[in-house]
Amino acid sequence: MSELKTALSIRVAALQVDTRIGDTQYNLAGCEALVEEACMAGAKWVGLPEFFNTGIAWQPSLANAIEDERGPSAQFLQTLSAKHGIVLGGSFLCRVADGSVRNRYLCFNRGERAGYHDKDYPTMWESAFYEGGAPEDTGELGSVDGIRVGTAVCWEFLRTATARRLRNKVDVIIGGSRWWSIPENWPAFYSRLEPANRENSLKTVRDTARLVGAPVIHGSHCNALSCRMPGLPLAYRGHLEGQAAVIDGAGNVVASRRYEEGPGVVLADITLQAIEPSAPVPDGFWLRRRGIIPTFSWHFHGALGRRWYRKHIRQ
């Protein structure tokens, strides 16, 4: 367990999890153990990553693990939030009333729903399992004890629009990522491109904190992973980048956990209050360059995934 004690006001925890694709029961048990550990250490706000209940990969059977807000994963968040009297959030594949599926970040405060946010755009082959949220969804989750709460999920931290819609509107961002490494089974690409990819996985979160002027509680995944690659006679073998972290409103890392450290709890005492953003939000769509493989996959796998989603997932 990583911990940094300071004289600040509220103890928060960012959780780093190890998931099995589509195994909701196993994953919720692992998450519960980490939530209990965080609460035993005094955390009052606890952030899980996106897809905390299932993970995600190009595995068509994952369609069978899609839930709604009456399912076990939403109940898990609500029950543990009420049991421990905490703020608890995480995202999961959620089917909504019109038959579509969203990557929904759901947040509870002492067992009461604080709010939700649907991720704006699916990343790469994630588009096979859900579609983006409504344009009017800003990521603001409401107020908890006078603290304005917002969220962002994975590559939302990489987009300028996220900083624009949350800037001067929230006092804290609670969210998380499932950020893939460059394929390890492509050694020439891995050695050349992975250092920048790994750096981006944390720097994008730091950039968003700095541009919004609000601290971030960032949950993550850290497990090894392999799956087929849609549309290509190739396989992916790699890992999730970890980088569970607590980051202050100036973009400084207060506490963090590397993927090599495995699953665990990142603790820090921070003030949940906005500060003046240190820089204007830059022009353009992306905050940082993604690299050649993520850029290719964003377009190619995104297009294939959307077609598969319309045929197999959208009701």
Backbone as numpy.savetxt, mean C-alpha at the origin, in Angstrom:
# Nx Ny Nz CAx CAy CAz Cx Cy Cz
11.93 -6.60 15.63 11.08 -5.40 15.63 11.96 -4.17 15.63
11.70 -3.25 14.65 12.44 -2.00 14.59 11.70 -0.95 15.38
12.43 -0.14 16.18 11.76 0.84 17.02 12.64 2.06 17.19
12.01 3.24 17.15 12.71 4.48 17.43 11.86 5.28 18.40
12.36 5.54 19.61 11.62 6.27 20.62 12.05 7.73 20.60
11.08 8.61 20.52 11.33 10.04 20.59 10.29 10.65 21.49
10.40 11.96 21.69 9.49 12.65 22.60 8.28 13.19 21.86
7.82 12.48 20.84 6.69 12.95 20.05 5.40 12.36 20.60
4.28 12.66 19.92 3.00 12.55 20.60 2.26 11.22 20.48
2.26 10.56 19.31 1.43 9.37 19.14 2.30 8.25 18.60
2.17 7.08 19.19 2.93 5.92 18.70 2.15 5.27 17.56
2.84 5.07 16.44 2.23 4.47 15.26 3.07 3.28 14.84
2.45 2.41 14.03 3.14 1.21 13.55 2.84 0.99 12.08
3.89 0.70 11.31 3.76 0.27 9.93 4.15 -1.21 9.88
3.29 -2.04 9.30 3.50 -3.48 9.33 4.08 -3.98 8.01
5.05 -4.87 8.11 5.65 -5.51 6.96 5.26 -6.99 6.99
4.56 -7.45 5.94 3.93 -8.76 5.97 4.52 -9.68 4.92
4.32 -10.98 5.14 4.75 -12.04 4.23 3.50 -12.81 3.84
3.06 -12.66 2.59 1.77 -13.22 2.18 1.92 -14.42 1.25
0.92 -15.30 1.31 0.73 -16.36 0.33 -0.38 -15.92 -0.61
-0.15 -16.02 -1.91 -1.11 -15.51 -2.88 -2.46 -16.23 -2.73
-3.48 -15.45 -2.45 -4.85 -15.96 -2.40 -5.23 -16.71 -1.15
-4.30 -16.86 -0.19 -4.58 -17.64 1.03 -5.02 -16.68 2.14
-6.29 -16.30 2.10 -6.78 -15.28 3.01 -6.65 -15.70 4.47
-7.00 -16.92 4.78 -6.95 -17.37 6.18 -5.53 -17.29 6.73
-4.56 -17.79 5.98 -3.17 -17.74 6.42 -2.70 -16.30 6.58
-3.03 -15.47 5.61 -2.55 -14.08 5.63 -3.16 -13.27 6.76
-4.45 -13.47 7.02 -5.08 -12.73 8.12 -4.50 -13.16 9.46
-4.17 -14.44 9.59 -3.56 -14.90 10.85 -2.21 -14.23 11.05
-1.40 -14.12 9.99 -0.12 -13.45 10.11 -0.26 -11.98 10.42
-1.22 -11.33 9.78 -1.46 -9.91 10.04 -1.94 -9.69 11.47
-2.80 -10.59 11.96 -3.30 -10.44 13.33 -2.16 -10.50 14.33
-1.23 -11.41 14.12 -0.09 -11.52 15.04 0.72 -10.23 15.05
0.91 -9.61 13.90 1.67 -8.36 13.84 0.89 -7.20 14.46
-0.42 -7.15 14.24 -1.23 -6.12 14.88 -1.15 -6.26 16.40
-1.25 -7.48 16.89 -1.16 -7.71 18.34 0.21 -7.25 18.86
1.27 -7.55 18.13 2.60 -7.13 18.54 2.70 -5.61 18.59
2.16 -4.95 17.57 2.19 -3.49 17.55 1.43 -2.89 18.71
0.27 -3.46 19.02 -0.54 -2.93 20.11 0.10 -3.19 21.47
0.74 -4.33 21.61 1.46 -4.61 22.85 2.57 -3.58 23.08
3.11 -3.05 21.98 4.17 -2.04 22.07 3.61 -0.62 22.20
2.28 -0.50 22.25 1.67 0.80 22.50 1.21 1.57 21.28
1.20 0.95 20.11 0.76 1.66 18.90 -0.73 1.96 18.94
-1.09 3.18 18.54 -2.49 3.61 18.47 -2.98 3.74 17.04
-2.06 3.83 16.08 -2.38 3.82 14.66 -1.54 2.71 14.03
-2.18 1.85 13.22 -1.48 0.71 12.63 -1.84 0.63 11.15
-0.80 0.63 10.30 -1.01 0.60 8.86 -0.57 -0.71 8.24
-1.51 -1.42 7.59 -1.22 -2.59 6.78 -1.02 -2.15 5.33
-0.40 -2.98 4.49 -0.21 -2.60 3.09 -1.43 -2.90 2.23
-1.32 -2.60 0.95 -2.36 -3.02 0.01 -2.31 -4.54 -0.14
-3.45 -5.13 -0.44 -3.58 -6.58 -0.62 -3.04 -7.35 0.58
-3.28 -6.83 1.78 -2.76 -7.49 2.97 -3.35 -8.87 3.16
-4.53 -9.12 2.58 -5.23 -10.38 2.81 -4.92 -11.46 1.78
-4.45 -11.07 0.60 -4.26 -12.04 -0.48 -2.93 -11.92 -1.21
-2.23 -10.77 -1.08 -1.16 -10.50 -2.02 -1.75 -10.36 -3.42
-0.89 -10.24 -4.43 -1.37 -10.22 -5.82 -0.24 -10.65 -6.73
-0.60 -11.38 -7.78 0.33 -11.83 -8.81 -0.53 -12.23 -10.01
0.13 -12.58 -11.12 -0.65 -13.07 -12.25 -1.00 -14.54 -11.98
-2.05 -14.71 -11.21 -2.55 -16.02 -10.82 -4.07 -15.97 -10.92
-4.65 -16.47 -12.01 -6.08 -16.31 -12.23 -6.96 -16.77 -11.08
-6.52 -17.77 -10.32 -7.34 -18.25 -9.20 -7.53 -17.20 -8.12
-6.75 -16.13 -8.18 -6.92 -15.04 -7.22 -8.33 -14.44 -7.31
-8.97 -14.62 -8.45 -10.34 -14.13 -8.61 -11.27 -14.72 -7.56
-10.96 -15.93 -7.09 -11.81 -16.59 -6.09 -11.68 -15.97 -4.71
-10.67 -15.13 -4.50 -10.44 -14.53 -3.19 -11.02 -13.12 -3.08
-11.69 -12.64 -4.13 -12.29 -11.31 -4.08 -13.46 -11.30 -3.09
-13.51 -10.27 -2.27 -14.54 -10.14 -1.23 -15.34 -8.87 -1.44
-16.24 -8.59 -0.51 -16.88 -7.29 -0.43 -16.70 -6.77 1.00
-17.34 -5.68 1.33 -17.15 -5.08 2.65 -17.85 -5.83 3.77
-18.53 -6.92 3.43 -19.10 -7.79 4.47 -18.25 -9.03 4.68
-17.13 -9.12 3.95 -16.30 -10.30 3.98 -15.34 -10.34 5.16
-14.56 -11.41 5.24 -13.68 -11.60 6.40 -12.59 -10.55 6.55
-12.11 -9.97 5.46 -11.00 -9.03 5.58 -11.47 -7.69 6.14
-12.62 -7.20 5.68 -13.17 -5.98 6.26 -13.54 -6.21 7.72
-14.11 -7.37 8.03 -14.45 -7.69 9.42 -13.19 -7.79 10.28
-12.13 -8.32 9.71 -10.85 -8.39 10.41 -10.40 -6.99 10.83
-10.42 -6.04 9.92 -10.01 -4.67 10.24 -10.90 -4.08 11.32
-12.21 -4.23 11.16 -13.14 -3.63 12.11 -12.99 -4.27 13.49
-12.89 -5.59 13.54 -12.83 -6.29 14.82 -11.57 -5.94 15.60
-10.41 -5.95 14.94 -9.17 -5.64 15.64 -9.09 -4.16 16.02
-9.64 -3.31 15.17 -9.68 -1.89 15.51 -10.50 -1.65 16.77
-11.64 -2.33 16.88 -12.49 -2.19 18.07 -11.84 -2.85 19.29
-11.27 -4.03 19.12 -10.68 -4.76 20.23 -9.57 -3.97 20.91
-8.73 -3.31 20.11 -7.57 -2.62 20.66 -7.76 -1.11 20.77
-8.90 -0.60 20.29 -9.14 0.83 20.35 -8.16 1.63 19.51
-7.89 1.14 18.28 -6.87 1.75 17.43 -7.45 2.19 16.10
-6.66 2.97 15.37 -6.91 3.24 13.96 -6.17 2.17 13.18
-6.87 1.48 12.28 -6.29 0.36 11.54 -6.79 0.41 10.10
-5.86 0.30 9.15 -6.25 0.34 7.75 -5.42 -0.58 6.90
-6.00 -0.99 5.75 -5.32 -1.80 4.75 -6.22 -1.94 3.54
-5.66 -2.38 2.41 -6.49 -2.48 1.20 -6.64 -3.93 0.77
-7.73 -4.20 0.03 -8.01 -5.55 -0.46 -8.87 -5.44 -1.70
-8.92 -6.52 -2.47 -9.78 -6.59 -3.65 -11.23 -6.66 -3.18
-11.99 -5.60 -3.50 -13.33 -5.44 -2.95 -14.34 -5.27 -4.08
-15.31 -6.18 -4.14 -16.39 -6.02 -5.12 -17.43 -5.07 -4.57
-17.84 -4.12 -5.40 -18.78 -3.10 -4.98 -20.13 -3.34 -5.65
-21.10 -2.48 -5.32 -22.49 -2.76 -5.66 -22.75 -2.89 -7.15
-21.99 -2.17 -7.99 -22.26 -2.22 -9.43 -21.60 -3.42 -10.12
-20.97 -4.31 -9.36 -20.35 -5.50 -9.93 -18.89 -5.34 -10.27
-18.36 -4.13 -10.15 -16.94 -3.91 -10.41 -16.13 -4.26 -9.17
-14.81 -4.34 -9.34 -13.91 -4.62 -8.24 -12.93 -3.47 -8.12
-12.65 -3.07 -6.90 -11.71 -1.98 -6.63 -10.62 -2.47 -5.67
-9.49 -1.81 -5.72 -8.45 -1.99 -4.71 -8.77 -0.98 -3.62
-9.53 -1.42 -2.63 -10.12 -0.50 -1.64 -9.31 -0.47 -0.35
-8.83 0.72 -0.01 -8.18 0.93 1.29 -9.26 1.32 2.27
-9.44 0.50 3.28 -10.51 0.68 4.25 -9.87 0.94 5.61
-10.35 1.99 6.28 -9.75 2.40 7.55 -10.82 2.48 8.63
-10.51 1.90 9.80 -11.42 1.92 10.94 -10.77 2.63 12.12
-11.60 3.32 12.89 -11.18 3.98 14.12 -12.00 3.42 15.26
-11.35 2.66 16.13 -12.02 2.03 17.28 -13.28 1.26 16.86
-13.19 0.60 15.74 -14.29 -0.23 15.24 -15.28 0.47 14.36
-15.19 1.79 14.23 -16.08 2.55 13.36 -15.35 2.91 12.07
-16.04 2.77 10.94 -15.38 3.06 9.67 -15.05 4.55 9.57
-13.76 4.85 9.41 -13.33 6.24 9.24 -13.52 6.69 7.80
-13.31 5.79 6.85 -13.46 6.13 5.45 -12.78 5.09 4.57
-12.89 5.29 3.26 -12.24 4.37 2.33 -11.74 5.14 1.12
-10.85 4.50 0.39 -10.32 5.08 -0.85 -10.06 3.95 -1.82
-10.47 4.13 -3.08 -10.19 3.17 -4.14 -9.01 3.66 -4.96
-7.98 2.83 -5.07 -6.77 3.21 -5.81 -7.12 3.71 -7.20
-6.41 4.76 -7.64 -6.81 5.44 -8.87 -6.59 4.62 -10.14
-5.43 3.96 -10.29 -5.13 3.15 -11.47 -4.48 1.83 -11.04
-4.92 0.71 -11.61 -4.20 -0.53 -11.36 -2.79 -0.46 -11.95
-1.85 -1.14 -11.32 -0.46 -1.17 -11.78 -0.20 -2.47 -12.53
0.23 -2.35 -13.78 0.64 -3.51 -14.58 -0.49 -4.54 -14.63
-0.17 -5.82 -14.31 -1.20 -6.87 -14.45 -2.21 -6.85 -13.31
-2.08 -5.94 -12.36 -3.16 -5.75 -11.39 -4.48 -5.44 -12.09
-4.39 -4.85 -13.30 -5.60 -4.47 -14.02 -6.46 -5.68 -14.39
-5.92 -6.89 -14.26 -6.73 -8.09 -14.52 -7.73 -8.35 -13.41
-7.55 -7.71 -12.24 -8.38 -8.04 -11.08 -9.21 -6.89 -10.55
-8.92 -5.67 -10.93 -9.74 -4.55 -10.47 -9.59 -3.37 -11.41
-10.46 -2.39 -11.24 -10.41 -1.16 -12.03 -10.20 0.03 -11.10
-9.83 1.15 -11.70 -9.52 2.33 -10.91 -10.74 2.97 -10.27
-10.48 3.77 -9.25 -11.55 4.44 -8.53 -12.11 5.63 -9.28
-13.12 6.25 -8.69 -13.78 7.40 -9.30 -12.87 8.63 -9.27
-12.94 9.49 -10.29 -12.08 10.67 -10.32 -12.25 11.58 -9.12
-13.43 11.60 -8.55 -13.68 12.49 -7.40 -13.16 11.92 -6.09
-12.64 10.71 -6.10 -12.08 10.10 -4.89 -10.70 10.70 -4.63
-10.60 11.55 -3.63 -9.36 12.28 -3.36 -8.38 11.52 -2.49
-8.84 10.49 -1.80 -8.00 9.80 -0.84 -8.14 10.33 0.57
-9.01 11.30 0.78 -9.28 11.80 2.14 -10.23 10.82 2.83
-9.87 10.43 4.06 -10.65 9.43 4.79 -11.51 10.02 5.90
-11.43 11.32 6.10 -12.21 11.94 7.17 -11.32 12.35 8.32
-11.93 12.56 9.48 -11.23 13.08 10.65 -11.30 12.08 11.80
-10.17 11.90 12.49 -10.10 11.06 13.68 -9.57 11.92 14.82
-10.42 12.21 15.80 -10.03 13.05 16.94 -9.42 14.38 16.47
-10.01 14.94 15.42 -9.53 16.21 14.90 -8.35 16.11 13.96
-7.85 14.92 13.73 -6.72 14.69 12.81 -7.27 14.32 11.44
-6.91 15.10 10.43 -7.38 14.84 9.07 -6.55 13.71 8.45
-7.27 12.66 8.01 -6.60 11.43 7.57 -6.75 11.26 6.06
-5.65 10.92 5.41 -5.67 10.57 4.00 -4.95 9.26 3.78
-5.06 8.75 2.55 -4.35 7.52 2.22 -3.83 7.58 0.80
-2.83 6.76 0.53 -2.30 6.52 -0.80 -1.81 5.09 -0.85
-1.85 4.49 -2.02 -1.57 3.06 -2.18 -0.54 2.86 -3.29
0.61 2.31 -2.94 1.66 1.87 -3.84 2.02 2.91 -4.90
1.74 2.66 -6.18 2.18 3.59 -7.22 1.42 4.92 -7.18
0.40 5.04 -6.35 -0.16 6.38 -6.13 0.91 7.30 -5.53
1.83 6.74 -4.74 2.92 7.55 -4.21 3.86 8.03 -5.32
3.78 7.40 -6.49 4.64 7.75 -7.61 4.02 8.81 -8.52
2.76 9.17 -8.27 2.06 10.08 -9.17 1.87 11.47 -8.55
2.08 12.49 -9.36 1.95 13.87 -8.87 0.53 14.17 -8.43
-0.47 13.52 -9.05 -1.87 13.80 -8.71 -2.16 13.49 -7.25
-1.49 12.50 -6.69 -1.71 12.15 -5.29 -1.33 13.30 -4.37
-0.15 13.86 -4.61 0.28 15.00 -3.80 -0.64 16.19 -3.98
-1.11 16.42 -5.20 -2.00 17.56 -5.43 -3.31 17.42 -4.69
-3.88 16.21 -4.69 -5.21 16.08 -4.09 -5.17 16.01 -2.56
-4.01 15.69 -1.97 -3.91 15.61 -0.51 -3.21 16.82 0.11
-2.52 17.60 -0.67 -1.74 18.72 -0.16 -2.64 19.71 0.58
-2.24 20.06 1.79 -2.96 21.01 2.65 -4.34 20.51 3.08
-4.61 19.22 2.90 -5.93 18.69 3.25 -5.87 17.59 4.31
-4.67 17.06 4.61 -4.57 15.97 5.58 -3.42 16.23 6.55
-3.54 15.64 7.72 -2.49 15.72 8.74 -1.63 14.46 8.79
-2.11 13.37 8.20 -1.36 12.12 8.16 -1.85 11.30 6.98
-0.94 10.54 6.39 -1.28 9.58 5.33 -1.00 8.19 5.88
-2.02 7.34 5.88 -1.86 5.95 6.27 -2.12 5.11 5.04
-1.15 4.30 4.64 -1.29 3.55 3.40 -0.27 2.44 3.31
0.02 2.00 2.10 0.98 0.92 1.96 1.16 0.50 0.52
2.14 -0.37 0.31 2.54 -0.78 -1.04 2.77 -2.28 -1.13
2.79 -2.74 -2.37 3.26 -4.07 -2.72 4.14 -3.89 -3.96
5.36 -3.49 -3.74 6.25 -3.05 -4.81 7.18 -4.20 -5.20
7.16 -4.55 -6.50 7.91 -5.70 -7.02 9.35 -5.31 -7.33
10.25 -6.27 -7.14 11.62 -6.09 -7.62 11.67 -6.32 -9.13
12.76 -5.90 -9.76 13.05 -6.32 -11.12 13.23 -7.85 -11.10
12.81 -8.58 -12.15 12.93 -10.04 -12.11 14.35 -10.52 -11.84
14.51 -11.33 -10.81 15.82 -11.86 -10.46 16.30 -12.90 -11.46
15.35 -13.52 -12.20 15.73 -14.52 -13.20 16.15 -13.88 -14.52
16.21 -12.57 -14.57 16.79 -11.84 -15.69 18.03 -11.11 -15.17
19.12 -11.81 -14.92 20.23 -11.24 -14.15 20.83 -9.97 -14.74
20.91 -9.87 -16.05 21.49 -8.66 -16.65 20.64 -7.44 -16.34
19.33 -7.58 -16.44 18.43 -6.47 -16.12 18.42 -6.22 -14.62
18.41 -7.30 -13.83 18.33 -7.14 -12.38 19.51 -6.34 -11.84
20.70 -6.71 -12.23 21.88 -6.02 -11.69 21.93 -4.56 -12.11
21.42 -4.27 -13.28 21.48 -2.89 -13.79 20.33 -2.03 -13.27
19.13 -2.59 -13.18 17.94 -1.78 -12.93 17.41 -1.87 -11.50
17.74 -2.93 -10.78 17.16 -3.12 -9.46 17.55 -2.04 -8.45
18.82 -1.54 -8.43 19.14 -0.51 -7.44 18.22 0.71 -7.53
17.94 1.20 -8.74 17.05 2.36 -8.88 15.61 2.01 -8.54
15.17 0.79 -8.91 13.82 0.38 -8.58 13.62 0.32 -7.07
14.59 -0.25 -6.37 14.49 -0.35 -4.92 14.52 1.04 -4.28
15.36 1.91 -4.79 15.43 3.27 -4.27 14.09 3.98 -4.45
13.48 3.81 -5.62 12.19 4.44 -5.87 11.12 3.98 -4.89
11.18 2.72 -4.47 10.12 2.17 -3.62 10.00 2.90 -2.30
11.07 3.52 -1.82 10.99 4.32 -0.60 10.98 5.81 -0.92
11.74 6.23 -1.92 11.83 7.66 -2.21 10.50 8.24 -2.69
9.68 7.44 -3.37 8.38 7.97 -3.79 7.50 8.28 -2.58
7.58 7.44 -1.55 6.82 7.70 -0.33 7.35 8.96 0.37
8.65 9.09 0.43 9.27 10.29 1.03 8.90 11.54 0.24
8.90 11.43 -1.10 8.53 12.58 -1.93 7.10 13.03 -1.64
6.18 12.06 -1.54 4.78 12.40 -1.29 4.62 13.06 0.08
5.29 12.51 1.10 5.22 13.13 2.43 5.68 14.58 2.38
6.79 14.81 1.69 7.37 16.16 1.62 6.47 17.12 0.82
5.89 16.64 -0.26 5.07 17.49 -1.12 3.70 17.76 -0.51
3.20 16.81 0.29 1.93 17.02 0.98 2.14 17.77 2.29
3.30 17.55 2.92 3.57 18.14 4.23 2.92 17.38 5.36
2.83 16.05 5.20 2.18 15.21 6.22 2.98 13.93 6.43
3.06 13.44 7.66 3.74 12.17 7.90 3.01 11.02 7.23
3.76 9.93 6.96 3.21 8.75 6.30 3.48 7.52 7.15
2.43 6.71 7.34 2.56 5.38 7.95 2.41 4.39 6.80
3.51 3.73 6.43 3.58 2.98 5.17 3.82 1.50 5.42
2.78 0.67 5.24 2.91 -0.77 5.35 3.42 -1.38 4.06
3.94 -2.62 4.13 4.55 -3.22 2.94 4.56 -4.74 3.01
5.02 -5.34 1.91 5.25 -6.79 1.80 6.73 -7.04 1.61
7.18 -8.27 1.95 8.62 -8.56 1.87 8.93 -9.95 1.35
7.94 -10.68 0.83 8.16 -12.08 0.50 8.73 -12.28 -0.90
9.35 -13.44 -1.12 9.73 -13.86 -2.46 8.48 -14.26 -3.24
8.58 -14.21 -4.58 7.38 -14.40 -5.39 7.77 -14.91 -6.76
6.94 -15.78 -7.32 7.12 -16.20 -8.72 5.74 -16.41 -9.33
5.63 -16.12 -10.61 4.39 -16.34 -11.34 4.68 -16.23 -12.84
3.72 -16.63 -13.65 3.82 -16.42 -15.09 3.67 -14.92 -15.40
4.10 -14.53 -16.59 3.91 -13.15 -17.04 2.90 -13.18 -18.18
1.76 -12.53 -18.04 0.72 -12.60 -19.08 1.23 -12.08 -20.41
0.90 -12.83 -21.47 1.24 -12.40 -22.82 2.67 -12.67 -23.22
3.47 -13.27 -22.34 4.88 -13.53 -22.64 5.21 -14.97 -22.23
6.09 -15.64 -23.01 6.51 -17.01 -22.64 7.62 -16.98 -21.58
7.40 -16.19 -20.55 8.41 -15.95 -19.53 7.79 -16.05 -18.15
8.62 -16.26 -17.17 8.17 -16.28 -15.77 8.81 -15.11 -15.03
8.14 -14.70 -13.97 8.70 -13.71 -13.06 9.16 -14.43 -11.79
10.38 -14.16 -11.36 10.85 -14.60 -10.05 11.57 -13.42 -9.40
11.10 -13.04 -8.25 11.69 -11.89 -7.57 11.21 -11.81 -6.15
11.15 -10.59 -5.64 10.73 -10.38 -4.25 10.00 -9.05 -4.16
9.30 -8.87 -3.06 8.69 -7.58 -2.75 9.70 -6.73 -1.99
9.68 -5.42 -2.21 10.77 -4.56 -1.78 10.78 -4.21 -0.29
9.75 -4.60 0.44 9.74 -4.19 1.84 9.54 -2.68 1.96
10.37 -2.03 2.78 10.30 -0.59 2.99 9.09 -0.17 3.81
8.63 -1.03 4.72 7.69 -0.52 5.72 8.39 0.62 6.46
7.67 1.73 6.66 8.36 2.91 7.19 7.37 3.87 7.83
7.91 4.66 8.73 7.23 5.86 9.24 8.08 7.04 8.81
7.46 7.99 8.13 8.16 9.12 7.51 7.50 10.41 7.99
8.29 11.41 8.34 7.71 12.66 8.82 7.30 13.57 7.67
6.66 14.68 7.99 6.11 15.56 6.98 7.14 16.28 6.14
8.40 16.23 6.54 9.48 16.80 5.73 10.11 15.75 4.82
9.61 14.51 4.87 10.13 13.46 4.02 11.28 12.67 4.63
11.54 12.86 5.91 12.62 12.14 6.58 12.12 10.79 7.09
12.94 9.75 6.94 12.59 8.43 7.45 12.83 8.41 8.95
11.77 8.22 9.71 11.88 8.14 11.17 12.26 6.71 11.59
11.65 5.71 10.96 11.96 4.31 11.22 11.54 3.51 10.00
12.26 2.43 9.70 11.94 1.65 8.51 12.44 0.22 8.67
12.06 -0.62 7.71 12.43 -2.04 7.74 12.73 -2.49 6.31
13.89 -3.09 6.08 14.27 -3.60 4.77 13.62 -4.96 4.53
13.49 -5.32 3.25 12.83 -6.60 2.95 13.64 -7.78 3.49
14.98 -7.64 3.57 15.80 -8.72 4.09 15.51 -9.01 5.57
14.93 -8.05 6.26 14.60 -8.26 7.68 13.32 -9.06 7.87
12.59 -9.30 6.80 11.40 -10.13 6.88 10.21 -9.40 7.48
9.14 -10.15 7.76 7.95 -9.54 8.33 8.21 -8.99 9.73
7.50 -7.94 10.09 7.69 -7.36 11.41 6.98 -6.03 11.54
7.27 -5.34 12.63 6.60 -4.10 13.01 7.61 -2.97 13.06
7.28 -1.87 12.42 8.08 -0.64 12.50 7.32 0.34 13.39
7.93 0.77 14.47 7.31 1.66 15.44 8.00 3.02 15.44
7.21 4.06 15.68 7.77 5.39 15.89 6.74 6.25 16.59
7.20 7.25 17.31 6.35 8.25 17.94 6.44 9.52 17.10
5.31 9.94 16.56 5.30 11.10 15.66 4.12 12.01 15.98
4.23 13.24 15.54 3.13 14.19 15.64 2.29 14.11 14.38
1.02 13.80 14.52 0.12 13.70 13.37 -0.46 15.08 13.08
0.35 15.89 12.43 -0.03 17.27 12.14 0.69 17.71 10.88
-0.05 18.37 9.99 0.55 18.84 8.74 1.52 19.99 9.00
2.53 20.08 8.14 3.43 21.22 8.12 3.38 21.84 6.74
3.99 22.99 6.58 4.02 23.64 5.28 4.84 22.79 4.31
4.27 22.39 3.15 5.05 21.59 2.20 6.33 22.31 1.79
7.39 21.53 1.62 8.71 22.12 1.40 8.99 22.46 -0.06
8.11 22.03 -0.99 8.35 22.30 -2.41 7.03 22.22 -3.15
6.94 22.90 -4.30 5.73 22.76 -5.12 5.65 21.38 -5.75
4.44 20.94 -6.07 4.27 19.67 -6.77 4.74 19.85 -8.21
5.64 19.01 -8.70 6.15 19.18 -10.07 5.08 18.91 -11.11
5.33 19.38 -12.31 4.45 19.09 -13.44 4.63 17.64 -13.87
3.74 17.20 -14.72 3.84 15.85 -15.25 3.00 14.86 -14.47
3.01 13.61 -14.93 2.19 12.55 -14.36 2.93 11.80 -13.26
4.24 11.54 -13.48 5.04 10.74 -12.56 5.99 11.61 -11.76
6.21 11.23 -10.50 7.16 11.94 -9.66 8.60 11.54 -9.97
8.80 10.29 -10.35 10.14 9.78 -10.61 10.11 8.87 -11.83
11.26 8.67 -12.48 11.35 7.76 -13.61 11.17 6.33 -13.12
10.41 5.55 -13.91 10.06 4.19 -13.47 11.08 3.14 -13.92
11.77 3.35 -15.01 12.65 2.34 -15.58 11.99 1.63 -16.74
12.80 0.99 -17.58 12.30 0.44 -18.83 11.34 -0.73 -18.63
11.65 -1.64 -17.71 10.77 -2.81 -17.53 9.44 -2.41 -16.89
9.42 -1.62 -15.80 8.12 -1.19 -15.28 7.31 -0.38 -16.29
7.97 0.44 -17.10 7.25 1.23 -18.10 6.61 0.33 -19.14
7.37 -0.64 -19.65 6.82 -1.60 -20.61 5.64 -2.35 -20.00
5.82 -2.86 -18.78 4.77 -3.65 -18.15 3.53 -2.83 -17.86
3.72 -1.55 -17.49 2.57 -0.67 -17.24 1.64 -0.64 -18.45
2.19 -0.52 -19.65 1.37 -0.41 -20.86 0.93 -1.79 -21.37
1.87 -2.71 -21.53 1.56 -4.00 -22.14 0.69 -4.86 -21.24
1.13 -5.08 -20.01 0.35 -5.91 -19.10 -0.92 -5.23 -18.64
-0.87 -3.90 -18.56 -2.09 -3.18 -18.23 -3.19 -3.41 -19.25
-2.83 -3.36 -20.54 -3.81 -3.57 -21.60 -4.34 -5.00 -21.60
-3.44 -5.98 -21.46 -3.88 -7.38 -21.39 -4.77 -7.61 -20.18
-4.39 -7.03 -19.06 -5.16 -7.22 -17.84 -6.56 -6.65 -17.94
-6.69 -5.48 -18.52 -8.03 -4.87 -18.64 -8.96 -5.75 -19.45
-8.42 -6.35 -20.51 -9.26 -7.24 -21.33 -9.67 -8.48 -20.52
-8.73 -9.06 -19.75 -9.05 -10.24 -18.95 -10.06 -9.88 -17.85
-9.92 -8.71 -17.26 -10.84 -8.26 -16.23 -12.27 -8.15 -16.77
-12.41 -7.55 -17.94 -13.76 -7.39 -18.52 -14.40 -8.75 -18.80
-13.59 -9.73 -19.16 -14.14 -11.04 -19.53 -14.41 -11.92 -18.32
-13.56 -11.84 -17.27 -13.59 -12.82 -16.20 -14.00 -12.28 -14.82
-13.85 -10.98 -14.60 -14.04 -10.43 -13.25 -15.24 -9.50 -13.16
-15.36 -8.57 -14.10 -16.42 -7.55 -14.03 -17.78 -8.21 -14.20
-18.68 -7.97 -13.27 -20.02 -8.56 -13.34 -21.03 -7.53 -13.88
